[in-house]
Amino acid sequence: MKKNKVYIIAEMACSHEGRIELAKKIIDGAGKAGADAIQFQIWKLCNMMVPHHFDYNKAKKLELTYKIWSELALFSKEKYPNMQIIACVYEKESVDFACSINVDAFKIHSSDLSNPDLIHHIAKSRKRIDLSIGGSTITEIQNAVAWITDQSDSKIWLMYGHQNFPTKIHDIHLNYMVKLKNLFELPIGYQDHTDGERPETYWIPASAIGMGVNIIEKHITHDRSFKGIDHEAALNIDEFKMFVNMVRTIELARGESKPKAFTESEKTYRKYSKKSIVSVRNLHAGETITKDDITFMRADVLGLPPDKSNRIVGKTLKQNIESFCVITEQHVA
């Protein structure tokens, strides 16, 4: 990841409704918008959820086969080769499958933060791991990080945020996110799950970027009006493009933190706004300049600043100077 660049993850989740054509539409939307990655949630339901779970039948309708996921991965790589694929996985069989289609990174959901068996298996891939830490204790995060680092040298990104259909503003705590970044000394990203219908769905990620976050995960859907699983916090395809444009604009405005040469715009601004040393009356060659002979004003050219008046006062003029003209060291002996 380039320094100061914001890495944008388009989270498809289950917005595909279990239909390959909708999944392709969402991938297209993310790719055309300029997302850095598309995130797939790949799972075998029989390995992830007990049959009597209240969401089992709903999840069954959303489950995509490995064959379909292979087709979607190929579709994404062929159309958008610069857009990475992240696999959010919940069980080892899907980890192995995701490796077979050569995903770029793994996401470990916060539900598996205390699952060393799965975490060790993912770490063996040596791919980057995005570790979701929402609703987790410091100890749980520490343990998960240790299980990864004990197993491999995989890069770790902490991903802060939680889905609460949608997340309420007072539950977000961006300051705590920054605290975790400093505590673990790892890159941290913000997973936004605010209401896709409200303006804060843009404001809060923008605030996170302003606080130094360089990774943003945002849900994308084909049509939020479906009101299905993962739709509440998702942006429609046209909205997601606006979201990416917003992030890139903020990214550009952040600029560099180190000192740099003035831009042409800044040079023009300095010439217009900075005050210079000017004469308060007509001065003549041979006169010795006193404090009463000068003042500090904006002028049509940028001369010596007020704090350099000692270079003028007490010196002898080499030429005539009209009132309210800039006086520089070239004018005195």
C-alpha positions in Angstrom: 0.0 0.0 0.0 1.4 3.4 -1.0 2.1 5.8 1.7 -0.8 8.2 2.3 -3.0 6.3 -0.2 -6.4 5.1 1.2 -7.0 1.5 0.4 -10.8 1.0 -0.3 -12.4 -2.4 0.2 -15.8 -2.9 -1.4 -17.5 -5.5 0.8 -20.1 -7.5 -1.2 -21.1 -9.7 1.7 -24.4 -11.4 1.0 -25.8 -8.6 -1.2 -25.7 -10.9 -4.2 -28.9 -12.6 -3.0 -27.3 -15.9 -3.9 -27.4 -15.0 -7.6 -24.2 -15.0 -9.8 -25.5 -12.2 -12.1 -26.1 -9.9 -9.2 -22.6 -10.7 -7.8 -21.1 -9.8 -11.2 -23.0 -6.6 -11.2 -21.6 -5.7 -7.8 -18.1 -6.6 -8.8 -18.5 -4.4 -11.9 -19.7 -1.5 -9.7 -16.7 -1.8 -7.4 -14.2 -2.1 -10.3 -15.6 0.8 -12.2 -15.7 3.0 -9.1 -12.0 2.3 -8.5 -12.1 0.2 -5.4 -8.7 -1.3 -4.4 -10.3 -4.6 -3.4 -13.6 -6.6 -3.6 -14.4 -8.7 -0.6 -16.1 -12.1 -1.0 -17.7 -13.9 1.9 -16.9 -17.6 1.1 -18.4 -20.3 3.3 -19.7 -23.8 3.4 -22.9 -23.5 5.4 -22.7 -27.1 6.7 -19.3 -26.3 8.3 -20.3 -22.9 9.6 -23.8 -23.0 11.2 -25.8 -25.5 13.1 -28.9 -26.7 11.1 -31.3 -25.5 13.8 -29.9 -22.0 13.8 -32.7 -19.5 13.2 -30.8 -18.0 10.2 -29.9 -21.4 8.6 -32.6 -21.5 5.9 -32.0 -17.8 5.0 -28.3 -18.4 4.7 -28.9 -21.5 2.6 -30.6 -19.4 0.0 -27.6 -17.1 -0.1 -24.9 -19.7 -0.3 -22.8 -19.8 -3.5 -21.0 -22.9 -4.6 -17.3 -23.0 -5.0 -17.8 -23.3 -8.7 -19.6 -20.0 -8.8 -17.0 -18.4 -6.6 -14.3 -19.6 -9.0 -16.2 -18.0 -11.9 -16.6 -14.8 -10.0 -12.9 -14.7 -9.1 -12.0 -15.2 -12.7 -14.5 -12.5 -13.8 -13.0 -10.0 -11.4 -9.4 -10.8 -12.3 -10.0 -10.6 -16.0 -12.0 -7.3 -15.9 -10.3 -5.6 -13.1 -6.8 -7.0 -12.7 -5.7 -4.2 -10.4 -8.6 -4.8 -7.9 -7.5 -7.3 -5.3 -9.8 -10.1 -4.0 -10.2 -10.6 -0.2 -11.8 -13.7 1.1 -13.7 -13.5 4.4 -13.8 -17.1 5.5 -15.3 -18.9 8.5 -14.0 -22.5 8.2 -10.9 -24.4 7.0 -12.4 -26.0 3.9 -13.2 -22.5 2.5 -9.7 -21.3 3.4 -8.2 -24.1 1.2 -10.6 -23.3 -1.6 -9.8 -19.5 -1.4 -6.1 -20.4 -1.7 -6.9 -22.5 -4.8 -8.4 -19.5 -6.6 -5.4 -17.4 -5.4 -7.1 -14.6 -3.4 -4.9 -11.8 -2.4 -5.7 -11.6 1.3 -8.0 -13.1 4.0 -10.3 -11.5 6.4 -11.0 -13.1 9.7 -14.3 -12.2 11.1 -14.5 -11.1 14.7 -16.6 -14.2 15.4 -13.4 -16.2 15.0 -11.0 -14.0 16.9 -10.9 -16.7 19.6 -10.5 -19.6 17.2 -6.8 -20.5 17.1 -7.5 -23.6 14.9 -8.9 -21.4 12.1 -6.4 -18.6 12.6 -3.4 -20.9 12.4 -4.8 -22.5 9.2 -5.2 -19.1 7.6 -1.8 -17.9 8.7 -0.1 -20.8 7.0 -1.2 -19.2 3.7 1.3 -16.4 4.4 -1.2 -14.0 2.8 -2.2 -10.7 4.4 -4.8 -11.1 7.1 -7.4 -8.4 7.8 -8.3 -9.1 11.4 -11.8 -7.8 12.4 -11.7 -6.6 16.0 -15.1 -5.1 16.5 -16.8 -6.1 19.8 -13.6 -7.8 21.0 -11.5 -7.4 24.1 -7.8 -6.3 24.2 -6.9 -9.8 25.3 -8.8 -11.4 22.4 -7.0 -9.2 19.9 -3.6 -9.8 21.5 -4.2 -13.6 21.3 -5.3 -13.5 17.7 -2.3 -11.4 16.7 0.1 -13.8 18.6 -1.5 -16.9 16.9 -0.8 -15.3 13.5 2.7 -14.1 14.2 3.7 -17.5 15.8 2.6 -19.2 12.6 3.9 -17.0 9.8 5.1 -13.5 8.8 1.7 -12.6 7.2 1.0 -8.9 7.2 -1.8 -8.0 9.7 -4.3 -5.2 9.3 -6.6 -4.6 12.2 -10.1 -3.8 11.0 -12.3 -1.8 13.5 -16.1 -1.6 13.3 -19.1 -3.8 13.9 -22.4 -4.4 12.2 -25.5 -3.7 14.2 -28.0 -3.4 11.4 -27.0 -0.5 11.1 -24.4 0.7 13.6 -25.5 3.6 15.7 -23.3 6.7 15.7 -22.8 6.5 19.5 -21.5 3.0 19.2 -18.6 3.7 16.8 -15.9 5.3 19.1 -13.3 6.4 16.5 -11.0 7.6 19.3 -10.8 4.1 20.6 -9.9 2.9 17.1 -6.9 5.2 17.1 -6.0 4.0 20.6 -5.9 0.4 19.3 -3.7 1.5 16.3 -1.2 3.0 18.7 -1.4 0.1 21.2 -0.7 -2.7 18.7 1.5 -0.6 16.3 -0.3 -2.2 13.3 -2.1 -0.6 10.3 -5.8 -0.2 11.2 -8.8 0.2 9.0 -12.3 1.4 9.6 -15.3 -0.9 8.6 -18.3 1.4 8.1 -21.7 0.0 8.9 -23.7 3.2 9.3 -27.1 3.6 7.7 -26.7 3.8 3.9 -29.7 6.1 3.7 -28.1 8.8 5.9 -25.4 11.4 5.2 -23.2 10.0 8.0 -22.5 7.0 5.8 -20.1 9.4 4.1 -19.2 11.7 7.1 -18.0 9.0 9.5 -15.5 7.3 7.0 -14.3 10.8 6.1 -13.7 11.5 9.8 -11.8 8.2 10.2 -9.5 9.2 7.2 -9.0 12.6 8.9 -7.8 10.7 12.0 -5.1 8.9 10.1 -6.8 5.8 8.9 -5.6 4.5 5.5 -8.0 1.6 5.1 -11.7 1.9 4.6 -14.2 -1.0 4.1 -17.6 -0.1 2.8 -20.5 -2.4 1.8 -21.7 -2.2 -1.7 -25.0 -3.6 -3.1 -26.9 -3.8 -6.4 -30.0 -2.3 -4.8 -30.4 -1.3 -1.2 -34.2 -1.3 -1.4 -34.2 -5.1 -1.3 -33.7 -4.7 2.5 -32.1 -8.1 2.7 -29.0 -9.3 4.7 -26.1 -6.7 4.6 -28.2 -4.1 2.7 -28.8 -1.6 5.5 -25.3 -0.2 5.6 -24.5 -0.8 1.9 -24.3 1.8 -0.8 -25.8 1.4 -4.2 -23.4 1.2 -7.1 -23.7 4.9 -8.1 -23.4 5.9 -4.5 -20.3 3.8 -4.1 -18.7 5.6 -7.0 -19.4 8.9 -5.2 -18.0 7.4 -2.0 -14.7 6.5 -3.8 -14.5 9.9 -5.3 -15.0 11.4 -1.9 -12.2 9.3 -0.4 -9.8 10.2 -3.3 -10.5 13.9 -2.8 -9.8 13.6 0.9 -6.6 11.6 0.1 -5.5 14.4 -2.2 -6.3 17.1 0.3 -4.3 15.4 3.0 -1.1 15.9 1.1 2.2 15.3 2.8 3.1 15.7 6.5 6.8 16.6 5.8 7.9 20.2 4.9 7.9 20.8 1.1 8.6 23.5 -1.4 5.7 26.0 -1.9 3.4 25.2 -4.8 2.7 27.8 -7.4 -0.6 28.5 -5.7 1.1 29.0 -2.4 3.6 31.3 -4.0 0.8 33.4 -5.4 -1.0 33.5 -2.1 2.2 34.6 -0.3 2.7 37.4 -2.8 -0.8 38.6 -2.3 -1.2 38.2 1.5 2.2 38.6 3.2 3.2 42.0 4.4 6.5 43.7 3.3 8.5 46.7 4.5 7.4 49.8 2.7 8.2 53.5 2.9 5.7 55.9 4.5 6.9 58.9 2.6 9.1 59.9 -0.3 12.7 59.1 0.6 15.8 60.4 -1.1 19.2 58.9 -1.9 21.7 59.6 0.9 19.1 59.5 3.7 19.5 57.3 6.7 16.4 55.2 7.2 14.7 55.4 10.6 11.8 53.3 12.1 9.5 56.2 11.4 10.3 56.0 7.7 8.9 52.5 7.2 5.7 50.6 7.9 4.4 47.1 7.1 1.8 46.6 4.4 0.7 44.3 1.6 2.2 45.4 -1.6 2.2 44.5 -5.3 5.5 42.6 -4.9 6.8 40.6 -2.0 9.7 42.3 -0.3 11.4 41.9 3.1 9.1 40.7 5.9 8.6 42.9 9.0 10.9 40.8 11.2 13.8 41.7 8.8 13.5 45.5 9.4 16.9 45.6 11.0 18.4 45.1 7.6 16.9 48.4 6.5 16.8 50.7 9.6 20.0 52.6 10.1 21.1 52.0 6.5 21.7 54.7 3.8 19.5 54.8 0.7 21.3 54.4 -2.6 18.4 55.7 -4.6 15.1 57.7 -4.3 12.1 55.7 -3.1 8.5 56.9 -3.5 6.0 56.6 -0.6 4.4 53.2 -0.1 7.0 51.4 -2.2 8.8 48.2 -1.1 12.3 48.7 0.4 14.7 45.9 0.0 18.4 45.4 0.9 19.2 46.3 -2.8 18.1 49.8 -2.0 20.5 50.5 0.9 24.2 50.6 1.5 
